[in-house]
Every structure is written in structure tokens, then in C-alpha cells.
Amino acid sequence: MTESRPDLTSLLARLRRHLRDTHPSLNRYEVLRVAGDFLAGRPDLAVIPDRGEATDYLQRLTLRAGPQAAQRDYSWFLMAAAEIWGARETAHLSHALRQARCRPKATRRTEWERAETAVAALPSAWRSPLQHHLVLCRDKPSRPRRADPWSASHLQGVARALAGWARFCADTGCDTLPTGTSLERYAATRLAGDVAMSSVADYLSRIYSGFATVLAPGFSCQGCEFVIDDWTRRGARGGTPTKTAAGILPASDIYELGFDLMTRATRRPFYGLHAARDYRNGLLLSVATSLPQRARALAALNLASTFQPVDAGTIRIHLPGRVLKLPERDKARQSYNATLHNARLCEALAEYRQYFRPSFDDGTALFPSVLAPGAAVSEQQIGRLVGNLTEKHLAVRVSVHRIRDCVATEASEEMPRGGRLAPVLLQHRDAATTERHYVHAEGLRAARDYGAFLATRRAPRPALAPL
């Protein structure tokens, strides 16, 4: 709709006709009212407003009508601006509305802080030794007392398992020092509560570890070890209830869903926070299948350090050990480094950085939070997003970790040497899972080959016609 120095009356008349033809159900009166209010007195109506001018306008609206009415009218203004100057050309204007609606949230608790909270909920006699062990593992991971230092997540898991054990002992009158008989009774209680056998075995192992390592150092009980081994074998035979054949989808279907969501975001009437959120969610699915890492690693992806575009077809990945599933002693000296060769994903990433990422904030997190400016989406929220999106659009709820299974399955079926590449692509460390048969270089090759495979599964999406 752009023309050189258009007359305000004729511009609004054209806008009215355009809205009538393209958005017949839209409240055109409100869009035209706000457009006329903003444009009145501008020396050149063809000049696209910058972020400063838009912010000043929102502040004037707020002084005039209050924050709620001002933000509503500014949304109408964004619609008008997209129609007059173009959705892409005015994407930067949504930042002012984002800043007005959201305020910085409290700093998210670290893993160690969450572990401290779990320890604080334990019976008083257990808190001090667990807290002391937490400090040793957190501050001196290279100097363990008797065994490998625990990670924050493992320590949190042990504390929660011990809390459940304490409640069970209080309810049943069992002594808190476990025996084979009391652990068996506890396991049966947890199983009756619909806990999976494999999870029951994990609870038993954490309880025993808590006593043997911290609460009663040197504690040993053959009966306990027999019960734990028995439940571990039963859990392995029973499998993981969330990993059924019905939950396996081709990873390329999830990858394509991501691009579909990004395309839908580009077709919204204007590029505001909702469009940015939809594009971010689509990018999350496509990245999660191209780089099948755990939620913790995906939450740490950052355009300034861990996820860096190199050129039009290459992305360099560097993940520090603290976001990987590694023994605590290895996190400071190991990392994951790989290169993705995927021109289609790079094109989407460039579009995201230019038109959608700035709607959140001026930060560099690849997946920024909608509610907390300056913060990244948490690993828990990434899990919820992936599950909700796949359930809504593919009718199967797929978790982030399940995407890794989908990648391994499709790679094994469709790629040459896929069965060999899948374990290192997913960075499995357990001997029973990987059979310990690949070196680090093979893992880098797997990431490269699977990225190339995804890039060629479907033809690139066609360019969208300008608005």
C-alpha cells in the first residue's frame, strides 16, 4: 500500500477498502481510528516509524486512556501499520507493546538451589549431612569424598526419594535404616500407586545410595542390594510405559510440523508477539529434530555462544558440559561440538532473527520466554511446549526425549549406516544402550549426516507473496 507522500484522507480510504477485501470480519472502525490518530501530523506518511516513535505513541496513549485501553489501541495500530507499510517492515513495532505488557521476572532458581530446597524438606536429622554433601559436590566436584561427586539433579532425586522413604517409615513404623524386607514393602506400595517398575527401581537405588554414601557412610546390606537388582531386572523386562510403539513418529514429520508452524506465523496479519511465539515454537520442533539433544541443552541454545550461524547453510553448535548428561567430574572439561549443514533451517533462522526474535527482547536466547523478558524458556517449559504442539497437530504427544527415539528410529530405517550412527547421534553413554562402540568423531559425523538427511527430506517451502 506504500506510495510517495500519500494524502492522509486517500491513504485511510485505501486502507478501508483493503481491510474490507482482506479482513471482512475485522473491526475496521477501530483500525482506521487508531491509524488516523497516529498518522495525523506526520510530515511524511510513507516513512515507516522506528521503534522510538512507536514507543512514544504508546506512552501518549497510556497517558490519555490508561494502560489497558492504550495497549488495546496499540494492537489496532500494529494491524494498520502492517497493512500500510508491510508486516515484515513493521515487525520491530511490536517490541513497545511487549515491553509495556511484561516486566522482568525473578531470576529462575539454579539446579543447585532446587536441590537445596529438596534437602530442606527432609527430616531434621538428615538435612545437615545431605547439605554438607551438597556443598562438597557443588564447590569441590573434583575432590569427592568416597565416590564420584553427585550432580545437582541426582542429589535432588536422592533427596526426594529419601523424603518419600521417610513418609513410608512414619506411616508403617519401619526403621528408617533400610532392610531388604522394608525396601520390598516400600516398592510394592509405590507400584500400587501406579509408579512404573523402572521408576520404583530408581527410587530404591537412590534411597540405598543416600544411606550408603551420606546418611550412614559405609552402610551395606545384601538384602537391599538383592531387592534393588530384582526390581531393576523387572523394570528392564517391563520396559518404559511412556515408550510404546504408538508414540513413535517419523522425526521428519515433527521437523516438517516445525516449518509449517513457522509458515503460519509469517501469514499472520502483523508480526506481533503471538506471531513471534508461533515462529519460535515451530523453530523449536525443527531444531529439536535436527539437533536431538535433551531439554536442558535445548534450553541453553544461544545465538551468541552455543548456536551460531556461520553462513547461509551452516550452524556451529557448542554445548558446555554443564548442560549435558555427564558425570559431575566431567562437566568442567567436556563439551559437545558439532556443525549442522542445513540451508533450509539457516534460512528460517535468519527470518526469525530479523522479524520475530526482536519481538521478545534484545537478548540472544534462541528460545526466549514469552512471560519473562530477557530469560530463556526453561527446560520444563520446553518439554511442555513440545508435548502440547505434537499432541495438537499430530494427535500424538511426543516428549523432547521421545523425539530422540524418533530420530534414532528414522535414522536406523532410512539412512545408510543409520543403525550405527543413531547411538552416537543421541550421545548415549550407557553400555547397555550403545555397546560402547563409537568414538567422538563418529558422533560429529552422525550430527552432520542426519542434518543433511533432514534437509533433503522435503522440498524447501515456497517464498511467500508480499502483503
C-alpha positions as CSV (number, residue, x, y, z in Angstrom):
1,M,0.0,0.0,0.0
2,T,3.1,2.3,0.1
3,E,3.0,5.4,-2.1
4,S,5.2,8.5,-2.2
5,R,3.9,11.1,0.4
6,P,0.3,10.0,0.2
7,D,-2.5,12.2,1.4
8,L,-3.9,11.1,4.8
9,T,-7.5,11.0,3.6
10,S,-6.8,9.0,0.5
11,L,-4.5,6.7,2.5
12,L,-7.2,6.0,5.0
13,A,-9.7,5.4,2.2
14,R,-7.4,2.9,0.6
15,L,-6.8,1.2,4.0
16,R,-10.6,1.0,4.5
17,R,-11.1,-0.7,1.1
18,H,-8.1,-3.0,1.6
19,L,-9.4,-4.2,5.1
20,R,-12.9,-4.7,3.7
21,D,-11.5,-7.0,1.0
22,T,-8.9,-8.9,3.0
23,H,-10.3,-8.9,6.6
24,P,-14.1,-8.6,6.2
25,S,-14.8,-9.7,9.8
26,L,-12.2,-7.2,11.3
27,N,-13.4,-4.2,13.3
28,R,-12.3,-1.8,10.6
29,Y,-13.6,1.3,12.5
30,E,-11.0,0.7,15.3
31,V,-8.1,0.1,13.0
32,L,-9.0,3.3,11.0
33,R,-9.5,5.3,14.1
34,V,-6.1,4.5,15.6
35,A,-4.4,4.7,12.2
36,G,-5.7,8.2,11.7
37,D,-4.7,9.2,15.2
38,F,-1.1,8.1,14.7
39,L,-0.7,9.4,11.2
40,A,-2.2,12.9,11.8
41,G,0.5,15.5,11.7
42,R,3.3,13.2,10.4
43,P,5.3,15.1,7.8
44,D,5.8,12.1,5.6
45,L,3.2,9.3,5.7
46,A,5.3,7.0,3.6
47,V,8.1,6.8,6.2
48,I,8.0,3.7,8.4
49,P,8.0,4.7,12.1
50,D,11.0,3.5,14.1
51,R,10.9,1.9,17.5
52,G,11.3,5.2,19.3
53,E,8.4,6.8,17.6
54,A,6.2,3.8,18.3
55,T,7.2,3.8,21.9
56,D,6.4,7.5,22.3
57,Y,3.0,6.9,20.7
58,L,2.2,4.1,23.1
59,Q,3.2,6.3,26.0
60,R,0.9,9.0,24.8
61,L,-2.0,6.5,24.5
62,T,-1.3,5.4,28.1
63,L,-1.4,8.9,29.5
64,R,-4.6,9.6,27.6
65,A,-6.6,6.4,28.3
66,G,-4.7,4.3,30.8
67,P,-2.6,1.2,30.2
68,Q,-5.3,-1.3,29.3
69,A,-7.0,0.8,26.7
70,A,-3.7,2.0,25.4
71,Q,-2.4,-1.5,24.8
72,R,-5.6,-2.4,23.0
73,D,-5.4,0.6,20.7
74,Y,-1.7,-0.1,20.1
75,S,-2.7,-3.6,18.9
76,W,-5.0,-1.9,16.3
77,F,-2.2,0.3,15.3
78,L,0.1,-2.7,14.7
79,M,-2.6,-4.1,12.4
80,A,-2.9,-0.8,10.5
81,A,0.9,-0.4,10.2
82,A,1.3,-3.9,8.8
83,E,-1.3,-3.1,6.1
84,I,0.1,0.3,5.2
85,W,3.9,-0.5,5.3
86,G,4.1,-4.3,5.3
87,A,4.2,-6.9,8.1
88,R,7.9,-7.6,7.8
89,E,8.7,-3.9,7.6
90,T,6.9,-3.1,10.8
91,A,7.8,-6.2,12.8
92,H,10.0,-4.0,15.1
93,L,7.0,-2.0,16.3
94,S,5.6,-4.9,18.4
95,H,8.6,-4.5,20.8
96,A,7.0,-1.5,22.5
97,L,3.8,-3.4,23.3
98,R,5.9,-6.3,24.6
99,Q,7.8,-4.0,26.9
100,A,4.6,-2.4,28.2
101,R,2.9,-5.7,29.0
102,C,5.7,-7.7,30.6
103,R,8.1,-7.0,33.4
104,P,11.3,-8.8,34.3
105,K,10.6,-11.9,36.5
106,A,12.5,-13.1,39.4
107,T,15.7,-15.0,38.5
108,R,15.0,-18.6,37.9
109,R,16.4,-20.9,40.5
110,T,19.5,-22.9,39.6
111,E,19.7,-26.7,39.7
112,W,21.7,-26.5,42.9
113,E,19.1,-24.2,44.5
114,R,16.4,-26.6,43.6
115,A,18.5,-29.4,45.2
116,E,18.9,-27.3,48.4
117,T,15.1,-26.9,48.5
118,A,14.6,-30.7,48.3
119,V,17.2,-31.2,51.0
120,A,15.5,-28.7,53.3
121,A,12.3,-30.7,53.1
122,L,14.0,-33.8,54.7
123,P,13.7,-34.8,58.4
124,S,15.9,-32.6,60.5
125,A,18.4,-35.4,61.3
126,W,19.1,-35.9,57.6
127,R,19.3,-32.3,56.5
128,S,22.8,-31.4,57.8
129,P,24.7,-34.4,56.3
130,L,22.9,-34.0,52.9
131,Q,23.5,-30.3,52.9
132,H,27.2,-30.9,53.7
133,H,27.4,-33.4,50.8
134,L,25.7,-30.9,48.5
135,V,28.3,-28.3,49.3
136,L,31.1,-30.8,48.6
137,C,29.7,-31.8,45.3
138,R,28.8,-28.3,44.2
139,D,32.0,-26.5,45.3
140,K,34.6,-29.2,45.0
141,P,33.4,-31.7,42.3
142,S,37.0,-32.8,41.5
143,R,37.6,-33.8,45.2
144,P,35.0,-36.4,46.0
145,R,34.9,-38.0,49.5
146,R,34.4,-41.6,48.7
147,A,32.9,-41.8,45.2
148,D,32.1,-39.7,42.2
149,P,30.5,-36.4,43.1
150,W,26.8,-36.2,42.6
151,S,25.2,-33.8,40.1
152,A,22.6,-31.3,41.3
153,S,19.8,-33.3,39.6
154,H,20.9,-36.6,41.1
155,L,21.2,-35.0,44.6
156,Q,17.7,-33.6,44.1
157,G,16.4,-37.0,43.1
158,V,18.1,-38.7,46.1
159,A,16.6,-36.1,48.5
160,R,13.1,-36.6,47.1
161,A,13.4,-40.4,47.3
162,L,14.5,-40.1,50.9
163,A,11.6,-37.8,51.7
164,G,9.2,-40.5,50.3
165,W,11.0,-43.2,52.3
166,A,10.7,-41.1,55.5
167,R,6.9,-40.8,55.0
168,F,6.6,-44.5,54.3
169,C,8.6,-45.4,57.5
170,A,6.5,-43.0,59.6
171,D,3.2,-44.5,58.2
172,T,4.3,-48.1,58.7
173,G,6.5,-48.0,61.7
174,C,9.5,-49.3,59.8
175,D,13.0,-48.3,60.9
176,T,14.5,-45.7,58.6
177,L,17.6,-47.7,58.1
178,P,16.5,-49.9,55.1
179,T,16.5,-53.7,55.0
180,G,15.6,-56.0,52.2
181,T,12.2,-56.6,53.7
182,S,11.3,-52.9,54.2
183,L,12.5,-51.9,50.7
184,E,10.4,-54.7,49.2
185,R,7.3,-53.4,51.1
186,Y,8.1,-49.9,50.0
187,A,8.5,-51.0,46.4
188,A,5.1,-52.7,46.5
189,T,3.5,-49.6,47.9
190,R,5.0,-47.4,45.1
191,L,3.9,-49.9,42.4
192,A,0.4,-49.9,43.8
193,G,0.4,-46.1,43.4
194,D,0.9,-46.6,39.6
195,V,4.6,-45.9,39.6
196,A,6.4,-47.8,36.8
197,M,8.6,-50.7,37.7
198,S,11.7,-49.0,36.3
199,S,10.9,-45.9,38.4
200,V,10.4,-48.0,41.5
201,A,13.9,-49.4,41.0
202,D,15.3,-45.9,40.7
203,Y,13.7,-44.9,44.0
204,L,15.1,-47.9,45.7
205,S,18.6,-47.3,44.3
206,R,18.5,-43.6,45.4
207,I,17.4,-44.5,48.9
208,Y,20.1,-47.0,49.3
209,S,22.7,-44.6,47.8
210,G,21.6,-41.9,50.2
211,F,22.3,-44.0,53.2
212,A,25.5,-45.8,52.0
213,T,27.1,-42.5,50.8
214,V,25.9,-39.8,53.2
215,L,23.5,-40.7,56.0
216,A,25.3,-43.9,57.1
217,P,28.7,-43.9,55.2
218,G,29.8,-47.5,54.6
219,F,26.4,-48.9,55.1
220,S,25.9,-52.2,53.2
221,C,23.0,-54.6,53.1
222,Q,23.0,-57.7,50.8
223,G,19.2,-57.9,51.2
224,C,18.7,-54.4,50.0
225,E,21.1,-55.0,47.0
226,F,19.2,-58.1,46.1
227,V,15.8,-56.3,46.1
228,I,17.2,-53.4,44.1
229,D,18.7,-55.8,41.5
230,D,15.4,-57.7,41.3
231,W,13.4,-54.6,40.7
232,T,15.9,-53.3,38.2
233,R,15.6,-56.6,36.2
234,R,11.8,-56.4,36.4
235,G,11.8,-52.8,35.2
236,A,14.0,-53.7,32.3
237,R,11.7,-56.5,31.3
238,G,8.6,-54.3,31.7
239,G,10.1,-51.5,29.6
240,T,9.2,-47.9,29.9
241,P,5.4,-47.4,29.8
242,T,5.7,-44.0,28.0
243,K,7.8,-45.5,25.2
244,T,5.3,-47.5,23.2
245,A,5.3,-48.2,19.5
246,A,2.3,-45.9,19.2
247,G,4.4,-43.0,20.4
248,I,7.0,-43.3,17.6
249,L,6.6,-40.9,14.7
250,P,8.9,-40.2,11.8
251,A,11.2,-37.5,13.1
252,S,10.9,-35.7,9.7
253,D,7.1,-35.3,10.4
254,I,8.0,-33.4,13.5
255,Y,10.6,-31.4,11.6
256,E,8.1,-30.5,8.9
257,L,5.5,-29.5,11.5
258,G,8.0,-27.0,12.8
259,F,8.3,-25.5,9.3
260,D,4.5,-25.5,8.9
261,L,4.1,-23.5,12.2
262,M,6.8,-21.0,11.0
263,T,5.0,-20.5,7.7
264,R,1.7,-19.9,9.5
265,A,3.4,-17.3,11.7
266,T,4.6,-15.4,8.6
267,R,1.0,-15.3,7.4
268,R,-0.4,-13.6,10.4
269,P,-1.9,-10.1,9.8
270,F,1.0,-8.5,11.6
271,Y,4.2,-9.7,13.3
272,G,3.5,-9.2,16.9
273,L,4.3,-11.3,20.0
274,H,1.8,-14.0,19.0
275,A,3.4,-14.5,15.6
276,A,6.8,-14.5,17.2
277,R,5.7,-17.1,19.7
278,D,4.3,-19.3,16.9
279,Y,7.5,-19.0,14.9
280,R,9.7,-19.7,18.0
281,N,7.6,-22.9,18.7
282,G,8.0,-24.1,15.1
283,L,11.7,-23.4,15.2
284,L,11.9,-25.4,18.4
285,L,10.5,-28.5,16.8
286,S,12.7,-28.3,13.7
287,V,15.8,-27.7,15.8
288,A,15.0,-30.4,18.3
289,T,14.8,-33.0,15.4
290,S,17.9,-31.6,13.7
291,L,19.9,-31.5,17.0
292,P,18.3,-34.3,19.1
293,Q,19.6,-33.1,22.5
294,R,17.9,-33.2,25.8
295,A,15.6,-30.4,27.0
296,R,18.4,-29.0,29.2
297,A,20.7,-28.5,26.2
298,L,17.9,-27.1,24.0
299,A,17.1,-24.5,26.7
300,A,20.7,-23.4,26.7
301,L,20.9,-22.7,23.0
302,N,22.0,-19.1,22.5
303,L,22.7,-17.2,19.3
304,A,25.8,-15.6,20.8
305,S,27.6,-18.7,22.0
306,T,26.0,-22.1,21.7
307,F,24.0,-21.9,18.4
308,Q,25.8,-19.7,15.9
309,P,25.0,-19.4,12.2
310,V,28.3,-19.4,10.2
311,D,26.9,-18.8,6.7
312,A,23.8,-19.4,4.7
313,G,23.9,-23.1,5.2
314,T,25.9,-23.9,8.3
315,I,25.3,-23.6,12.0
316,R,28.0,-24.2,14.6
317,I,27.0,-25.9,17.8
318,H,28.9,-25.6,21.1
319,L,27.3,-27.0,24.2
320,P,29.2,-26.8,27.5
321,G,29.4,-29.8,29.8
322,R,27.1,-28.2,32.4
323,V,24.1,-28.7,30.1
324,L,25.0,-32.3,29.0
325,K,24.2,-35.5,30.8
326,L,27.7,-36.2,32.1
327,P,29.2,-37.2,35.4
328,E,29.7,-34.1,37.5
329,R,33.5,-34.5,37.4
330,D,33.5,-34.3,33.6
331,K,31.2,-31.3,33.2
332,A,34.0,-28.7,33.5
333,R,36.3,-30.3,30.9
334,Q,33.9,-31.9,28.3
335,S,31.6,-30.3,25.8
336,Y,29.6,-31.1,22.7
337,N,30.8,-29.5,19.4
338,A,29.2,-30.2,16.0
339,T,28.2,-28.5,12.8
340,L,24.8,-28.6,11.2
341,H,24.6,-28.2,7.4
342,N,21.0,-27.3,6.6
343,A,20.3,-24.4,4.3
344,R,16.6,-24.6,4.9
345,L,17.0,-24.3,8.7
346,C,19.5,-21.5,8.3
347,E,17.0,-19.6,6.1
348,A,14.3,-20.0,8.8
349,L,16.8,-18.9,11.5
350,A,17.7,-15.8,9.5
351,E,14.0,-14.9,9.1
352,Y,13.4,-15.5,12.8
353,R,16.4,-13.3,13.9
354,Q,15.3,-10.4,11.6
355,Y,11.5,-10.3,12.0
356,F,10.4,-12.4,15.1
357,R,13.2,-12.7,17.7
358,P,13.2,-8.9,18.4
359,S,9.6,-9.0,19.5
360,F,10.6,-10.8,22.7
361,D,13.6,-8.7,23.9
362,D,17.0,-7.6,22.8
363,G,18.7,-10.8,24.2
364,T,20.2,-13.7,22.4
365,A,18.5,-16.8,23.8
366,L,17.3,-18.9,20.9
367,F,14.1,-19.8,22.6
368,P,13.1,-16.7,24.7
369,S,10.4,-16.7,27.3
370,V,7.0,-15.1,26.5
371,L,6.4,-14.1,30.1
372,A,9.9,-13.2,31.3
373,P,11.7,-10.7,29.1
374,G,15.4,-11.4,29.0
375,A,15.0,-15.0,30.0
376,A,15.1,-18.2,28.0
377,V,12.3,-20.8,28.1
378,S,13.1,-23.3,30.9
379,E,13.8,-27.0,30.2
380,Q,10.5,-27.9,31.9
381,Q,8.6,-25.5,29.6
382,I,10.3,-26.8,26.5
383,G,9.1,-30.2,27.5
384,R,5.5,-28.9,27.8
385,L,5.7,-27.0,24.6
386,V,6.9,-30.0,22.5
387,G,4.3,-32.3,24.1
388,N,1.4,-29.8,23.5
389,L,2.4,-29.0,20.0
390,T,2.8,-32.6,18.8
391,E,-0.4,-33.6,20.5
392,K,-2.4,-30.7,19.0
393,H,-1.1,-31.0,15.4
394,L,0.0,-34.7,15.1
395,A,-2.5,-36.3,17.5
396,V,0.4,-38.0,19.4
397,R,2.0,-36.4,22.5
398,V,5.8,-36.6,21.9
399,S,8.2,-35.6,24.6
400,V,11.6,-34.0,23.9
401,H,13.3,-37.2,25.0
402,R,10.9,-39.1,22.8
403,I,12.0,-37.1,19.8
404,R,15.4,-38.6,20.3
405,D,13.8,-42.1,20.0
406,C,12.0,-40.9,16.8
407,V,15.3,-39.7,15.4
408,A,17.1,-42.9,16.2
409,T,14.3,-45.0,14.7
410,E,14.1,-43.0,11.4
411,A,17.9,-42.8,11.1
412,S,18.1,-46.6,11.5
413,E,15.4,-47.2,8.9
414,E,16.2,-44.6,6.3
415,M,19.8,-43.7,6.4
416,P,22.8,-45.7,5.2
417,R,24.6,-46.8,8.3
418,G,21.7,-45.3,10.3
419,G,21.7,-48.1,12.9
420,R,25.4,-47.4,13.6
421,L,25.0,-43.6,13.7
422,A,21.9,-43.4,15.9
423,P,23.5,-44.1,19.3
424,V,26.3,-41.5,18.8
425,L,23.9,-39.0,17.3
426,L,22.0,-39.2,20.6
427,Q,25.1,-39.4,22.7
428,H,24.1,-42.5,24.7
429,R,26.6,-43.3,27.4
430,D,25.2,-46.4,29.0
431,A,26.9,-49.6,27.9
432,A,23.6,-51.5,27.5
433,T,22.3,-48.8,25.2
434,T,25.3,-48.1,23.0
435,E,27.5,-51.1,23.5
436,R,30.4,-48.6,23.7
437,H,31.2,-48.9,20.0
438,Y,31.8,-45.3,18.8
439,V,34.3,-42.5,19.2
440,H,33.7,-38.8,19.4
441,A,34.5,-38.2,15.8
442,E,31.7,-40.6,14.8
443,G,29.3,-38.6,16.8
444,L,30.2,-35.4,15.0
445,R,29.7,-37.3,11.7
446,A,26.3,-38.5,12.8
447,A,25.1,-35.0,13.6
448,R,26.3,-33.8,10.2
449,D,24.8,-36.7,8.3
450,Y,21.4,-36.5,10.0
451,G,21.2,-32.8,9.4
452,A,21.8,-33.3,5.7
453,F,19.2,-36.1,5.7
454,L,16.6,-33.9,7.1
455,A,17.5,-31.0,4.8
456,T,16.7,-33.2,1.8
457,R,13.5,-35.0,3.0
458,R,11.1,-32.3,1.6
459,A,11.5,-29.5,-0.9
460,P,12.1,-26.1,0.6
461,R,8.9,-24.1,1.3
462,P,8.0,-21.6,-1.4
463,A,8.6,-17.9,-0.8
464,L,5.5,-16.1,0.5
465,A,3.9,-13.4,-1.6
466,P,4.4,-9.9,-0.1
467,L,1.4,-8.5,1.8
